[in-house]
Amino acid sequence: MIQISTKSVEETKKFGAELAGIARAGDLILLCGDLGAGKTSFTQGFGLALGVTSPITSPTFTLANCYEGNLIINHLDVYRLTHIEETRDLGLHELVDDHSVTLIEWGDVIIGALPGGYIEIRFNLGETSDDRDINIQFSGSDWNDRLDAIEAIKERLC
């Protein structure tokens, strides 16, 4: 596990932008944590770094948003799903492909339905209202060759 701390919304967005710099088509990124912990802020920084020009908002009510940039970004929020089988209705397996990167808020809720490997980023509220303690874990080997790059991001943020 890799741990990163941010001290503001802007630093959380910067972390998203930095991670976008090493993201690849086909990546699956789970964003976990309490309400207001930074999942959407991270995604905004991630999308901006990939050239998304439209506003990135939480897909809580739409369940899924798609943004065009240097990569297609699928942004899902599965908070309101009550059964893991509902992921089929979202077309999750079709979204995770070699042409896009998929970010899923509350992704830990549907781990059993996920295809292949992923990175899980857990946002925890810190000491002050702006502080975030971020834990990064990996499932599968998809990110193994980028661990050094993530450690370098950590060094730049600290």
Buried (B, 14 or more C-beta within 10 A) or exposed (E): EBEBBBBEBEBBBBBBBBBBEBBEEBBBBBBBBEEEBBBBBBBBBBBBBBEBEEEBEBBBEEBBBEBBBEBBBBBBBBBEBEEBEBBEEBEBEEBBBEEBBBBBBBBBBBBEBBBEBBBBBBBBBBEEEBBBBBBBBBBEEBBEEBEEBBEEBBEEBE
